[in-house]
Amino acid sequence: MDTNFDKLLDFPCQQTFKIMGIAHERLPQDVITCLQVHAPGDYVPKVKPSSKGTYHSISLSITVTSKAHMETLYVELAKLELVKVVL
């Protein structure tokens, strides 16, 4: 992944990630477990269901330390089975 995050942001910084995935009780915990590996911290996800209840949107503020760190978070979160999109 080759992004321009280093040109757009001053690291370290807080970045809000929005993760959308299948509406399943395991989704928030899977996201938190992944984050604990790559960006340990105390996370309180905000979970919003879609209008039909098929998907959930999870918002989290994460401290990212570098361009590589941010790219890793996007890649690793996107690999999760229940996740469909990471913004």
Biopython code that builds the backbone (N, CA, C, O; Angstrom):
import numpy as np
from Bio.PDB.StructureBuilder import StructureBuilder

atoms = [
    (1, "MET", "N", (0.853, -1.172, 0.000)),
    (1, "MET", "CA", (0.000, 0.000, 0.000)),
    (1, "MET", "C", (0.898, 1.234, 0.000)),
    (1, "MET", "O", (1.794, 1.359, 0.834)),
    (2, "ASP", "N", (0.653, 2.129, -0.928)),
    (2, "ASP", "CA", (1.450, 3.351, -0.991)),
    (2, "ASP", "C", (0.503, 4.545, -0.927)),
    (2, "ASP", "O", (-0.120, 4.916, -1.921)),
    (3, "THR", "N", (0.409, 5.129, 0.246)),
    (3, "THR", "CA", (-0.512, 6.244, 0.481)),
    (3, "THR", "C", (0.263, 7.547, 0.682)),
    (3, "THR", "O", (1.494, 7.555, 0.699)),
    (4, "ASN", "N", (-0.461, 8.624, 0.830)),
    (4, "ASN", "CA", (0.123, 9.932, 1.105)),
    (4, "ASN", "C", (-0.126, 10.360, 2.545)),
    (4, "ASN", "O", (-0.076, 11.551, 2.849)),
    (5, "PHE", "N", (-0.390, 9.415, 3.430)),
    (5, "PHE", "CA", (-0.688, 9.759, 4.822)),
    (5, "PHE", "C", (0.408, 10.621, 5.444)),
    (5, "PHE", "O", (0.118, 11.535, 6.216)),
    (6, "ASP", "N", (1.659, 10.332, 5.110)),
    (6, "ASP", "CA", (2.766, 11.090, 5.704)),
    (6, "ASP", "C", (2.787, 12.549, 5.233)),
    (6, "ASP", "O", (3.338, 13.409, 5.920)),
    (7, "LYS", "N", (2.202, 12.829, 4.091)),
    (7, "LYS", "CA", (2.140, 14.202, 3.588)),
    (7, "LYS", "C", (0.918, 14.953, 4.123)),
    (7, "LYS", "O", (0.897, 16.183, 4.157)),
    (8, "LEU", "N", (-0.091, 14.196, 4.536)),
    (8, "LEU", "CA", (-1.344, 14.800, 4.978)),
    (8, "LEU", "C", (-1.463, 14.945, 6.492)),
    (8, "LEU", "O", (-2.201, 15.804, 6.976)),
    (9, "LEU", "N", (-0.747, 14.118, 7.237)),
    (9, "LEU", "CA", (-0.892, 14.079, 8.690)),
    (9, "LEU", "C", (0.444, 14.263, 9.394)),
    (9, "LEU", "O", (1.496, 13.918, 8.856)),
    (10, "ASP", "N", (0.391, 14.808, 10.593)),
    (10, "ASP", "CA", (1.573, 14.884, 11.458)),
    (10, "ASP", "C", (1.456, 13.777, 12.502)),
    (10, "ASP", "O", (0.539, 13.786, 13.322)),
    (11, "PHE", "N", (2.369, 12.844, 12.469)),
    (11, "PHE", "CA", (2.337, 11.698, 13.392)),
    (11, "PHE", "C", (3.146, 11.992, 14.639)),
    (11, "PHE", "O", (4.129, 12.729, 14.565)),
    (12, "PRO", "N", (2.766, 11.442, 15.783)),
    (12, "PRO", "CA", (1.563, 10.653, 16.051)),
    (12, "PRO", "C", (0.323, 11.542, 16.072)),
    (12, "PRO", "O", (0.402, 12.739, 16.348)),
    (13, "CYS", "N", (-0.828, 10.928, 15.771)),
    (13, "CYS", "CA", (-2.088, 11.661, 15.780)),
    (13, "CYS", "C", (-3.246, 10.711, 16.054)),
    (13, "CYS", "O", (-3.119, 9.491, 15.942)),
    (14, "GLN", "N", (-4.374, 11.304, 16.413)),
    (14, "GLN", "CA", (-5.604, 10.536, 16.596)),
    (14, "GLN", "C", (-6.301, 10.461, 15.250)),
    (14, "GLN", "O", (-6.437, 11.466, 14.554)),
    (15, "GLN", "N", (-6.736, 9.277, 14.892)),
    (15, "GLN", "CA", (-7.450, 9.093, 13.635)),
    (15, "GLN", "C", (-8.704, 8.275, 13.910)),
    (15, "GLN", "O", (-8.639, 7.244, 14.580)),
    (16, "THR", "N", (-9.835, 8.724, 13.402)),
    (16, "THR", "CA", (-11.071, 7.960, 13.560)),
    (16, "THR", "C", (-11.185, 6.974, 12.414)),
    (16, "THR", "O", (-11.127, 7.347, 11.243)),
    (17, "PHE", "N", (-11.346, 5.721, 12.767)),
    (17, "PHE", "CA", (-11.559, 4.670, 11.786)),
    (17, "PHE", "C", (-13.028, 4.278, 11.843)),
    (17, "PHE", "O", (-13.618, 4.186, 12.920)),
    (18, "LYS", "N", (-13.609, 4.048, 10.677)),
    (18, "LYS", "CA", (-14.972, 3.553, 10.602)),
    (18, "LYS", "C", (-14.890, 2.199, 9.914)),
    (18, "LYS", "O", (-14.396, 2.079, 8.793)),
    (19, "ILE", "N", (-15.382, 1.188, 10.609)),
    (19, "ILE", "CA", (-15.323, -0.177, 10.104)),
    (19, "ILE", "C", (-16.754, -0.651, 9.890)),
    (19, "ILE", "O", (-17.568, -0.607, 10.813)),
    (20, "MET", "N", (-17.060, -1.098, 8.695)),
    (20, "MET", "CA", (-18.398, -1.603, 8.408)),
    (20, "MET", "C", (-18.314, -3.096, 8.130)),
    (20, "MET", "O", (-17.449, -3.573, 7.394)),
    (21, "GLY", "N", (-19.249, -3.816, 8.749)),
    (21, "GLY", "CA", (-19.226, -5.257, 8.583)),
    (21, "GLY", "C", (-20.578, -5.884, 8.823)),
    (21, "GLY", "O", (-21.562, -5.207, 9.122)),
    (22, "ILE", "N", (-20.601, -7.187, 8.684)),
    (22, "ILE", "CA", (-21.811, -7.974, 8.893)),
    (22, "ILE", "C", (-22.285, -7.793, 10.338)),
    (22, "ILE", "O", (-21.483, -7.819, 11.271)),
    (23, "ALA", "N", (-23.592, -7.610, 10.509)),
    (23, "ALA", "CA", (-24.171, -7.448, 11.848)),
    (23, "ALA", "C", (-24.090, -8.788, 12.582)),
    (23, "ALA", "O", (-24.920, -9.678, 12.391)),
    (24, "HIS", "N", (-23.075, -8.899, 13.417)),
    (24, "HIS", "CA", (-22.848, -10.124, 14.194)),
    (24, "HIS", "C", (-22.298, -9.696, 15.546)),
    (24, "HIS", "O", (-21.528, -8.740, 15.633)),
    (25, "GLU", "N", (-22.687, -10.391, 16.584)),
    (25, "GLU", "CA", (-22.244, -10.019, 17.936)),
    (25, "GLU", "C", (-20.727, -10.075, 18.091)),
    (25, "GLU", "O", (-20.173, -9.430, 18.981)),
    (26, "ARG", "N", (-20.060, -10.829, 17.246)),
    (26, "ARG", "CA", (-18.603, -10.998, 17.322)),
    (26, "ARG", "C", (-17.827, -9.843, 16.672)),
    (26, "ARG", "O", (-16.645, -9.660, 16.964)),
    (27, "LEU", "N", (-18.471, -9.069, 15.803)),
    (27, "LEU", "CA", (-17.767, -8.026, 15.040)),
    (27, "LEU", "C", (-17.009, -7.037, 15.926)),
    (27, "LEU", "O", (-15.813, -6.847, 15.704)),
    (28, "PRO", "N", (-17.637, -6.397, 16.918)),
    (28, "PRO", "CA", (-16.879, -5.442, 17.736)),
    (28, "PRO", "C", (-15.671, -6.073, 18.439)),
    (28, "PRO", "O", (-14.604, -5.463, 18.506)),
    (29, "GLN", "N", (-15.838, -7.286, 18.958)),
    (29, "GLN", "CA", (-14.736, -7.941, 19.661)),
    (29, "GLN", "C", (-13.614, -8.318, 18.710)),
    (29, "GLN", "O", (-12.442, -8.209, 19.072)),
    (30, "ASP", "N", (-13.942, -8.757, 17.503)),
    (30, "ASP", "CA", (-12.907, -9.072, 16.509)),
    (30, "ASP", "C", (-12.078, -7.824, 16.176)),
    (30, "ASP", "O", (-10.855, -7.896, 16.053)),
    (31, "VAL", "N", (-12.760, -6.681, 16.031)),
    (31, "VAL", "CA", (-12.076, -5.429, 15.726)),
    (31, "VAL", "C", (-11.155, -5.038, 16.882)),
    (31, "VAL", "O", (-9.998, -4.682, 16.659)),
    (32, "ILE", "N", (-11.659, -5.103, 18.105)),
    (32, "ILE", "CA", (-10.861, -4.748, 19.292)),
    (32, "ILE", "C", (-9.666, -5.676, 19.427)),
    (32, "ILE", "O", (-8.564, -5.217, 19.727)),
    (33, "THR", "N", (-9.858, -6.961, 19.215)),
    (33, "THR", "CA", (-8.761, -7.933, 19.309)),
    (33, "THR", "C", (-7.667, -7.598, 18.304)),
    (33, "THR", "O", (-6.483, -7.651, 18.636)),
    (34, "CYS", "N", (-8.049, -7.258, 17.089)),
    (34, "CYS", "CA", (-7.075, -6.882, 16.059)),
    (34, "CYS", "C", (-6.324, -5.617, 16.476)),
    (34, "CYS", "O", (-5.104, -5.542, 16.336)),
    (35, "LEU", "N", (-7.046, -4.638, 16.983)),
    (35, "LEU", "CA", (-6.416, -3.385, 17.403)),
    (35, "LEU", "C", (-5.440, -3.593, 18.559)),
    (35, "LEU", "O", (-4.400, -2.937, 18.609)),
    (36, "GLN", "N", (-5.754, -4.486, 19.478)),
    (36, "GLN", "CA", (-4.867, -4.727, 20.621)),
    (36, "GLN", "C", (-3.510, -5.257, 20.171)),
    (36, "GLN", "O", (-2.504, -5.039, 20.846)),
    (37, "VAL", "N", (-3.476, -5.944, 19.047)),
    (37, "VAL", "CA", (-2.221, -6.457, 18.499)),
    (37, "VAL", "C", (-1.400, -5.320, 17.879)),
    (37, "VAL", "O", (-0.185, -5.253, 18.065)),
    (38, "HIS", "N", (-2.071, -4.432, 17.146)),
    (38, "HIS", "CA", (-1.370, -3.424, 16.351)),
    (38, "HIS", "C", (-1.355, -2.017, 16.956)),
    (38, "HIS", "O", (-0.514, -1.193, 16.594)),
    (39, "ALA", "N", (-2.281, -1.743, 17.874)),
    (39, "ALA", "CA", (-2.358, -0.419, 18.513)),
    (39, "ALA", "C", (-3.031, -0.578, 19.875)),
    (39, "ALA", "O", (-4.176, -0.162, 20.054)),
    (40, "PRO", "N", (-2.324, -1.181, 20.838)),
    (40, "PRO", "CA", (-2.935, -1.460, 22.138)),
    (40, "PRO", "C", (-3.514, -0.205, 22.788)),
    (40, "PRO", "O", (-2.940, 0.880, 22.705)),
    (41, "GLY", "N", (-4.665, -0.382, 23.438)),
    (41, "GLY", "CA", (-5.314, 0.731, 24.113)),
    (41, "GLY", "C", (-6.663, 0.323, 24.661)),
    (41, "GLY", "O", (-7.108, -0.810, 24.480)),
    (42, "ASP", "N", (-7.305, 1.258, 25.330)),
    (42, "ASP", "CA", (-8.654, 1.045, 25.855)),
    (42, "ASP", "C", (-9.642, 1.618, 24.846)),
    (42, "ASP", "O", (-9.758, 2.836, 24.712)),
    (43, "TYR", "N", (-10.337, 0.766, 24.153)),
    (43, "TYR", "CA", (-11.249, 1.200, 23.107)),
    (43, "TYR", "C", (-12.697, 0.997, 23.519)),
    (43, "TYR", "O", (-13.065, -0.020, 24.107)),
    (44, "VAL", "N", (-13.500, 1.991, 23.195)),
    (44, "VAL", "CA", (-14.942, 1.908, 23.402)),
    (44, "VAL", "C", (-15.579, 2.176, 22.043)),
    (44, "VAL", "O", (-15.784, 3.329, 21.662)),
    (45, "PRO", "N", (-15.890, 1.111, 21.319)),
    (45, "PRO", "CA", (-16.429, 1.304, 19.977)),
    (45, "PRO", "C", (-17.861, 1.839, 20.009)),
    (45, "PRO", "O", (-18.663, 1.465, 20.865)),
    (46, "LYS", "N", (-18.157, 2.720, 19.057)),
    (46, "LYS", "CA", (-19.534, 3.175, 18.850)),
    (46, "LYS", "C", (-20.089, 2.316, 17.727)),
    (46, "LYS", "O", (-19.574, 2.334, 16.609)),
    (47, "VAL", "N", (-21.136, 1.567, 18.025)),
    (47, "VAL", "CA", (-21.717, 0.654, 17.043)),
    (47, "VAL", "C", (-23.087, 1.173, 16.621)),
    (47, "VAL", "O", (-23.943, 1.461, 17.457)),
    (48, "LYS", "N", (-23.278, 1.288, 15.304)),
    (48, "LYS", "CA", (-24.565, 1.718, 14.763)),
    (48, "LYS", "C", (-25.034, 0.672, 13.762)),
    (48, "LYS", "O", (-24.276, 0.286, 12.872)),
    (49, "PRO", "N", (-26.275, 0.209, 13.896)),
    (49, "PRO", "CA", (-26.805, -0.732, 12.911)),
    (49, "PRO", "C", (-27.270, -0.007, 11.645)),
    (49, "PRO", "O", (-27.638, 1.167, 11.685)),
    (50, "SER", "N", (-27.246, -0.721, 10.537)),
    (50, "SER", "CA", (-27.786, -0.161, 9.292)),
    (50, "SER", "C", (-29.307, -0.126, 9.401)),
    (50, "SER", "O", (-29.877, -0.711, 10.322)),
    (51, "SER", "N", (-29.958, 0.550, 8.476)),
    (51, "SER", "CA", (-31.416, 0.698, 8.547)),
    (51, "SER", "C", (-32.143, -0.649, 8.499)),
    (51, "SER", "O", (-33.195, -0.808, 9.117)),
    (52, "LYS", "N", (-31.589, -1.611, 7.771)),
    (52, "LYS", "CA", (-32.207, -2.941, 7.704)),
    (52, "LYS", "C", (-31.638, -3.895, 8.741)),
    (52, "LYS", "O", (-32.141, -5.007, 8.904)),
    (53, "GLY", "N", (-30.592, -3.470, 9.443)),
    (53, "GLY", "CA", (-29.994, -4.315, 10.469)),
    (53, "GLY", "C", (-29.055, -5.382, 9.945)),
    (53, "GLY", "O", (-28.636, -6.257, 10.701)),
    (54, "THR", "N", (-28.720, -5.329, 8.677)),
    (54, "THR", "CA", (-27.847, -6.328, 8.064)),
    (54, "THR", "C", (-26.380, -6.074, 8.389)),
    (54, "THR", "O", (-25.589, -7.009, 8.512)),
    (55, "TYR", "N", (-26.026, -4.790, 8.527)),
    (55, "TYR", "CA", (-24.640, -4.395, 8.762)),
    (55, "TYR", "C", (-24.531, -3.533, 10.010)),
    (55, "TYR", "O", (-25.509, -2.935, 10.460)),
    (56, "HIS", "N", (-23.331, -3.482, 10.555)),
    (56, "HIS", "CA", (-23.017, -2.581, 11.658)),
    (56, "HIS", "C", (-21.849, -1.705, 11.257)),
    (56, "HIS", "O", (-20.942, -2.138, 10.546)),
    (57, "SER", "N", (-21.883, -0.467, 11.722)),
    (57, "SER", "CA", (-20.790, 0.467, 11.526)),
    (57, "SER", "C", (-20.147, 0.703, 12.890)),
    (57, "SER", "O", (-20.834, 1.031, 13.858)),
    (58, "ILE", "N", (-18.840, 0.535, 12.963)),
    (58, "ILE", "CA", (-18.104, 0.730, 14.214)),
    (58, "ILE", "C", (-17.158, 1.901, 14.022)),
    (58, "ILE", "O", (-16.375, 1.927, 13.073)),
    (59, "SER", "N", (-17.232, 2.877, 14.931)),
    (59, "SER", "CA", (-16.326, 4.033, 14.898)),
    (59, "SER", "C", (-15.405, 3.976, 16.099)),
    (59, "SER", "O", (-15.845, 3.749, 17.226)),
    (60, "LEU", "N", (-14.113, 4.186, 15.847)),
    (60, "LEU", "CA", (-13.098, 4.168, 16.904)),
    (60, "LEU", "C", (-12.046, 5.223, 16.629)),
    (60, "LEU", "O", (-11.656, 5.439, 15.482)),
    (61, "SER", "N", (-11.591, 5.876, 17.681)),
    (61, "SER", "CA", (-10.476, 6.814, 17.573)),
    (61, "SER", "C", (-9.209, 6.081, 18.008)),
    (61, "SER", "O", (-9.147, 5.520, 19.103)),
    (62, "ILE", "N", (-8.200, 6.092, 17.136)),
    (62, "ILE", "CA", (-6.978, 5.321, 17.354)),
    (62, "ILE", "C", (-5.780, 6.244, 17.209)),
    (62, "ILE", "O", (-5.742, 7.079, 16.304)),
    (63, "THR", "N", (-4.807, 6.099, 18.091)),
    (63, "THR", "CA", (-3.561, 6.850, 17.959)),
    (63, "THR", "C", (-2.659, 6.103, 16.983)),
    (63, "THR", "O", (-2.244, 4.972, 17.237)),
    (64, "VAL", "N", (-2.365, 6.758, 15.864)),
    (64, "VAL", "CA", (-1.457, 6.163, 14.878)),
    (64, "VAL", "C", (-0.113, 6.882, 14.957)),
    (64, "VAL", "O", (-0.062, 8.100, 15.135)),
    (65, "THR", "N", (0.963, 6.129, 14.826)),
    (65, "THR", "CA", (2.297, 6.670, 15.059)),
    (65, "THR", "C", (3.091, 6.975, 13.792)),
    (65, "THR", "O", (4.080, 7.707, 13.835)),
    (66, "SER", "N", (2.652, 6.408, 12.658)),
    (66, "SER", "CA", (3.392, 6.622, 11.414)),
    (66, "SER", "C", (2.530, 6.219, 10.219)),
    (66, "SER", "O", (1.454, 5.640, 10.369)),
    (67, "LYS", "N", (3.032, 6.541, 9.044)),
    (67, "LYS", "CA", (2.362, 6.135, 7.802)),
    (67, "LYS", "C", (2.236, 4.614, 7.750)),
    (67, "LYS", "O", (1.169, 4.085, 7.439)),
    (68, "ALA", "N", (3.311, 3.925, 8.051)),
    (68, "ALA", "CA", (3.307, 2.459, 8.014)),
    (68, "ALA", "C", (2.319, 1.878, 9.021)),
    (68, "ALA", "O", (1.629, 0.899, 8.734)),
    (69, "HIS", "N", (2.256, 2.486, 10.197)),
    (69, "HIS", "CA", (1.328, 2.027, 11.224)),
    (69, "HIS", "C", (-0.115, 2.172, 10.739)),
    (69, "HIS", "O", (-0.918, 1.255, 10.912)),
    (70, "MET", "N", (-0.445, 3.291, 10.147)),
    (70, "MET", "CA", (-1.795, 3.532, 9.651)),
    (70, "MET", "C", (-2.149, 2.554, 8.530)),
    (70, "MET", "O", (-3.248, 2.001, 8.508)),
    (71, "GLU", "N", (-1.229, 2.346, 7.617)),
    (71, "GLU", "CA", (-1.463, 1.400, 6.528)),
    (71, "GLU", "C", (-1.669, -0.015, 7.066)),
    (71, "GLU", "O", (-2.525, -0.750, 6.575)),
    (72, "THR", "N", (-0.887, -0.394, 8.070)),
    (72, "THR", "CA", (-1.034, -1.711, 8.685)),
    (72, "THR", "C", (-2.417, -1.874, 9.300)),
    (72, "THR", "O", (-3.042, -2.923, 9.148)),
    (73, "LEU", "N", (-2.900, -0.850, 9.992)),
    (73, "LEU", "CA", (-4.232, -0.920, 10.596)),
    (73, "LEU", "C", (-5.303, -1.128, 9.528)),
    (73, "LEU", "O", (-6.186, -1.968, 9.698)),
    (74, "TYR", "N", (-5.236, -0.378, 8.436)),
    (74, "TYR", "CA", (-6.220, -0.555, 7.368)),
    (74, "TYR", "C", (-6.185, -1.982, 6.816)),
    (74, "TYR", "O", (-7.231, -2.606, 6.640)),
    (75, "VAL", "N", (-5.003, -2.488, 6.549)),
    (75, "VAL", "CA", (-4.856, -3.818, 5.959)),
    (75, "VAL", "C", (-5.347, -4.900, 6.928)),
    (75, "VAL", "O", (-6.112, -5.781, 6.537)),
    (76, "GLU", "N", (-4.911, -4.835, 8.183)),
    (76, "GLU", "CA", (-5.256, -5.880, 9.145)),
    (76, "GLU", "C", (-6.745, -5.871, 9.497)),
    (76, "GLU", "O", (-7.348, -6.933, 9.648)),
    (77, "LEU", "N", (-7.337, -4.691, 9.629)),
    (77, "LEU", "CA", (-8.777, -4.631, 9.904)),
    (77, "LEU", "C", (-9.575, -5.176, 8.720)),
    (77, "LEU", "O", (-10.577, -5.864, 8.913)),
    (78, "ALA", "N", (-9.138, -4.875, 7.508)),
    (78, "ALA", "CA", (-9.846, -5.347, 6.310)),
    (78, "ALA", "C", (-9.777, -6.863, 6.157)),
    (78, "ALA", "O", (-10.635, -7.451, 5.498)),
    (79, "LYS", "N", (-8.777, -7.504, 6.750)),
    (79, "LYS", "CA", (-8.634, -8.971, 6.664)),
    (79, "LYS", "C", (-9.649, -9.714, 7.536)),
    (79, "LYS", "O", (-9.866, -10.910, 7.338)),
    (80, "LEU", "N", (-10.270, -9.029, 8.491)),
    (80, "LEU", "CA", (-11.189, -9.712, 9.393)),
    (80, "LEU", "C", (-12.388, -10.258, 8.619)),
    (80, "LEU", "O", (-12.913, -9.602, 7.720)),
    (81, "GLU", "N", (-12.807, -11.457, 8.979)),
    (81, "GLU", "CA", (-13.848, -12.186, 8.272)),
    (81, "GLU", "C", (-15.157, -11.403, 8.131)),
    (81, "GLU", "O", (-15.766, -11.405, 7.062)),
    (82, "LEU", "N", (-15.587, -10.740, 9.198)),
    (82, "LEU", "CA", (-16.889, -10.056, 9.187)),
    (82, "LEU", "C", (-16.829, -8.636, 8.609)),
    (82, "LEU", "O", (-17.867, -8.030, 8.344)),
    (83, "VAL", "N", (-15.630, -8.111, 8.418)),
    (83, "VAL", "CA", (-15.464, -6.735, 7.958)),
    (83, "VAL", "C", (-15.616, -6.656, 6.425)),
    (83, "VAL", "O", (-15.068, -7.471, 5.683)),
    (84, "LYS", "N", (-16.374, -5.654, 5.989)),
    (84, "LYS", "CA", (-16.560, -5.426, 4.557)),
    (84, "LYS", "C", (-15.808, -4.200, 4.062)),
    (84, "LYS", "O", (-15.277, -4.215, 2.951)),
    (85, "VAL", "N", (-15.748, -3.114, 4.882)),
    (85, "VAL", "CA", (-15.111, -1.876, 4.463)),
    (85, "VAL", "C", (-14.446, -1.217, 5.660)),
    (85, "VAL", "O", (-14.991, -1.231, 6.764)),
    (86, "VAL", "N", (-13.252, -0.631, 5.441)),
    (86, "VAL", "CA", (-12.571, 0.154, 6.477)),
    (86, "VAL", "C", (-12.332, 1.541, 5.884)),
    (86, "VAL", "O", (-11.708, 1.691, 4.833)),
    (87, "LEU", "N", (-12.839, 2.539, 6.581)),
    (87, "LEU", "CA", (-12.675, 3.930, 6.136)),
    (87, "LEU", "C", (-11.873, 4.712, 7.153)),
    (87, "LEU", "O", (-11.626, 5.902, 6.961)),
]
sb = StructureBuilder()
sb.init_structure("model")
sb.init_model(0)
sb.init_chain("A")
sb.init_seg("    ")
for serial, (resi, resn, name, xyz) in enumerate(atoms, 1):
    if name == "N":
        sb.init_residue(resn, " ", resi, " ")
    sb.init_atom(name, np.array(xyz, "f"), 0.0, 1.0, " ", f" {name:<3s}", serial, name[0])
structure = sb.get_structure()
